[in-house]
Amino acid sequence: MQSLFNKKFVIGEKYHENNDLTLYLGDCMDLLKQIPDNSAQLVVTSPPYNIGKEYEKRQKLQSYLDFQEQVIKECYRILKPEGSICWQTGNYVDNGSIIPLDIVIYPIFNKLGMKMRNRIVWYFGHGLHASRRFSGRYETIVWFTKTDNYFFNLDPVRIPQKYPAKKHFKGDRRGELSCNPLGKNPADVWDIPNVKSNHTEKTEHPCQFPVALIERLVLSMTQESDLVFDPFMGVGTTAVASLLHNRKSAGADIEQKYLDIAKKRVSLLSYGQLKTRPMNQPIYKPKQNNQQSLFVEFGDDVRLALIN
């Protein structure tokens, strides 16, 4: 079968600028030492949350932050002046108390002189259920740039307009379309399903993030042939999103089994056989069975109640 890009990806275990993909088995700090200054256009990752998953050792919070700072400083070094770092995080939970990791890592980026351009909220409808607090249904992506002269292209990630036929009703532009025909800005709250058991992209990784989440960042913050670096590569979602759009990728992981899955996913991608959820596919909303709509009045308010 013909390759998706009509070529075989060049995959290396050590970094080389001619690699389409570098998958390094080991500590990301060792891989970072192989990469020259000002090489990557985008660094994007979802680092361990220090909650005791199978691929991490739980540490005291300060020790965890010290390690994150080492990695972030090296990512800053390899980042191009016009480049971006997107750090996707959740919450650190200590004896039932939540500490938002994006808040405690902000000073690390700030000390480097980086500027936050967005705090993107990734919302998903399913997850673990809590009994003594509200169930968590979001994580955040903090987007920092190295300089004010950063690259950003909104057009590839625009979403359909809610009212595409809306027109100006007065003034010099009366009668003309009032919205961008290419679509609207997706804003900073992204409703993208997380990767659970019935997700088409699901592998054995317990905290896998969806390709669509990384696609938006890759398409808006990089151009073709740019390098996208992921210090915690896992099962290769960043690699898939990058190669899918003719970017290069490099990353590390300490688990051989995850890198093996990443290689398999990239192989399937090269032959056009990898199943991914399309970036702008609408969220599926199941039909309500055996329900009737009933309007119930409360003073001046009219609310819609669903009853069986």
Residue pairs with C-beta under 8 A, 6 or more apart in sequence:
1 271
1 272
1 273
2 271
2 272
3 270
3 271
3 272
4 269
4 270
4 271
4 272
5 243
5 246
5 270
8 270
9 20
9 21
9 243
9 266
9 270
10 18
10 19
10 20
10 21
11 19
11 20
11 21
11 22
11 23
11 263
11 266
12 19
12 21
12 22
12 23
13 22
13 23
13 24
13 25
14 22
14 24
14 34
15 22
15 24
15 31
15 34
15 35
15 250
16 22
17 39
19 248
19 250
20 243
20 248
20 249
21 239
21 243
21 248
21 249
21 250
21 266
22 31
22 249
22 250
22 251
23 233
23 236
23 239
23 250
23 251
23 252
23 253
23 259
23 262
23 263
24 30
24 31
24 34
24 250
24 251
24 252
24 253
25 252
25 253
25 254
25 256
25 259
26 252
26 254
27 252
27 254
28 71
28 231
28 232
28 251
28 252
29 70
29 71
29 74
30 252
31 231
31 250
31 251
31 252
32 71
32 74
32 75
32 77
32 78
32 231
33 74
35 78
35 229
35 250
36 78
37 77
37 78
38 78
38 79
38 80
38 81
39 78
39 80
39 227
40 75
40 78
40 79
40 80
40 83
40 226
40 227
40 228
40 229
40 250
41 79
41 80
41 82
41 83
41 84
41 151
41 221
41 222
41 223
41 226
41 227
41 228
42 83
42 84
42 85
42 86
42 217
42 218
42 221
42 222
42 226
42 227
42 228
42 229
43 75
43 78
43 79
43 83
43 84
43 85
43 86
43 228
43 229
43 230
43 231
44 85
44 86
44 88
44 214
44 217
44 218
44 228
44 229
44 230
44 238
45 86
45 87
45 88
45 230
45 231
45 232
45 238
45 251
46 88
46 89
46 207
46 209
46 232
46 234
47 68
47 71
47 87
47 89
47 231
47 232
48 55
48 56
48 232
49 89
49 90
49 91
49 92
49 101
49 207
50 56
50 58
50 59
50 61
50 64
50 92
51 58
51 92
51 93
52 58
53 206
53 207
54 206
55 253
55 254
55 255
55 258
59 67
61 92
61 94
61 99
61 104
64 92
65 104
65 105
65 108
68 105
68 108
69 108
71 231
72 85
72 87
72 105
72 108
72 109
72 112
73 108
73 112
75 85
75 229
75 231
76 85
76 112
76 114
76 146
78 229
79 85
79 146
80 146
81 146
81 147
81 149
82 146
82 147
82 149
82 150
82 151
83 145
83 146
83 150
83 151
83 221
84 117
84 143
84 144
84 145
84 146
84 150
84 151
84 152
84 217
84 221
85 109
85 114
85 143
85 144
85 145
85 146
86 141
86 142
86 143
86 144
86 217
86 221
87 102
87 105
87 109
87 141
87 142
87 144
88 122
88 139
88 140
88 141
88 209
88 213
89 100
89 101
89 102
89 105
89 139
89 140
89 141
89 142
90 101
90 136
90 139
90 140
91 98
91 99
91 100
91 101
91 136
92 98
92 99
92 101
92 104
93 99
96 132
96 133
98 133
100 140
102 119
102 140
102 142
105 142
106 116
106 142
109 116
109 142
109 144
114 144
114 145
114 146
115 144
115 145
115 148
116 142
116 143
116 144
117 143
117 144
117 145
117 150
117 152
118 141
118 142
118 143
118 188
119 140
119 141
119 142
119 143
119 188
120 140
120 141
120 142
120 143
120 188
120 189
120 190
121 138
121 139
121 140
121 188
121 189
121 190
122 138
122 139
122 140
122 141
122 190
122 192
122 213
123 137
123 138
123 189
123 190
123 191
123 192
124 137
124 138
124 191
124 192
124 193
124 194
125 137
125 191
125 193
125 283
126 137
126 193
126 194
126 196
127 135
127 136
127 137
127 194
128 135
128 136
129 135
130 136
141 213
141 217
143 217
150 221
151 221
151 222
151 223
152 220
152 221
153 219
153 220
153 221
153 223
154 185
154 220
155 182
156 219
156 220
157 186
157 215
157 216
157 219
157 220
157 279
158 180
158 182
158 183
158 184
158 185
158 186
159 183
159 184
159 186
159 280
160 183
160 184
160 280
161 179
161 180
161 183
161 184
162 184
163 179
164 177
164 179
164 181
165 177
166 177
166 178
166 179
167 174
167 175
167 176
167 177
167 178
168 174
168 175
168 176
168 177
168 178
186 216
190 213
190 216
191 283
192 210
192 212
192 213
193 199
193 210
193 277
193 283
194 209
194 210
195 201
195 202
195 208
195 209
195 210
196 202
199 210
199 277
200 275
200 276
200 277
201 208
201 210
201 211
201 237
201 275
201 276
201 277
202 208
203 235
203 261
203 265
204 257
204 261
205 234
205 235
205 258
205 261
207 234
208 234
208 235
208 237
209 237
210 237
210 277
211 237
211 240
211 241
211 244
211 276
211 277
211 279
212 276
212 277
212 278
212 279
212 280
212 281
214 237
214 238
214 240
214 241
214 242
215 241
215 244
215 245
215 279
216 279
217 241
218 228
218 241
218 242
218 245
218 247
219 245
222 228
222 242
222 247
224 245
224 246
224 247
225 246
225 247
225 248
226 247
226 248
227 247
227 248
227 249
227 250
228 238
228 241
228 242
228 247
228 248
228 249
228 250
229 249
229 250
229 251
230 238
230 239
230 249
230 250
230 251
231 251
231 252
232 251
232 252
232 253
233 239
233 251
233 252
233 253
233 258
233 259
233 262
234 253
234 258
234 262
235 258
235 261
235 262
235 265
236 251
236 258
236 259
236 261
236 262
236 263
236 265
236 266
238 249
238 251
239 249
239 251
239 262
239 265
239 266
240 265
240 266
240 269
240 274
240 276
242 248
242 249
243 249
243 266
243 269
243 270
244 269
244 276
253 259
253 262
265 274
268 274
288 306
290 308
291 306
291 307
291 308
292 306
292 307
293 304
293 305
293 306
294 304
294 305
294 306
294 307
295 302
295 303
295 304
295 305
296 302
296 303
296 305
